[in-house]
Structures are given as structure tokens and as C-alpha cells.
Amino acid sequence: MDAKFEYTVDNVVPPPQRIHKVCRYPFPIMKVNDSFFVPEGKLKTVVSASQSYRNMEKQKGNVVGFASREVEGGIRCWRIK
């Protein structure tokens, strides 16, 4: 059985380098009970970013947790774990 394909397979092309995003918020330097303030921020954006960081750390075996709340003038996010 001799299959003919429209595309050829290359085995000498290396995969692209993985791109590491720079964190917009200071999650990597936060200790438990630290917080930061985002003036006129959106709660959904901060919560989503903290969940992404938490999941990334979970893959490394680290346990982190964050709580974010709307406060006067913006959003405050605390590291709780």
C-alpha cells in the first residue's frame, strides 16, 4: 500500500522556542497577606489573571491562593495562601 500525500514530512526543522509571558500583576513577588491595588480595574480581569497564575504554580507543585474584591476606586487583590 503506497499512500500519496499532498504534504511532505520534514524532520530537520526544530520546534519554536516557548514564549514566557511577563506577568502584568506582582503575583510572583507576593507573600501571604500581601495585597496590591488596581485603580479603576475590572474585577473579572484581576480574578482571571490570579487564577492563571495559581494554575501555573499548581503545575509546579506550589500552592497559592488569591482573593480579589472591588473597593473604593478600584480592585484590591490579596494573596491568601
WORA-V244481 format. One record per backbone hydrogen bond with DSSP energy under -1.0 kcal/mol. CO is the residue of the C=O (numbers start at 1). NH is the residue of the N-H. E is the energy in kcal/mol with one decimal. If there is no record, write none. Layout:
CO	NH	E
CO	NH	E
This chain:
27	30	-1.2
31	34	-2.3
34	79	-2.5
36	77	-2.4
38	41	-1.7
38	75	-2.2
42	46	-1.9
43	47	-2.8
44	48	-2.3
45	49	-2.1
46	50	-2.4
47	51	-2.3
48	52	-2.1
49	53	-2.2
50	54	-2.5
51	55	-2.5
52	56	-2.1
53	57	-2.4
54	58	-2.3
55	59	-1.6
57	62	-2.6
58	61	-1.3
65	80	-2.5
65	81	-1.4
67	78	-3.2
69	76	-2.6
71	74	-2.2
73	40	-2.8
74	71	-2.5
75	38	-3.3
76	69	-2.5
77	36	-1.9
78	67	-2.2
79	33	-3.0
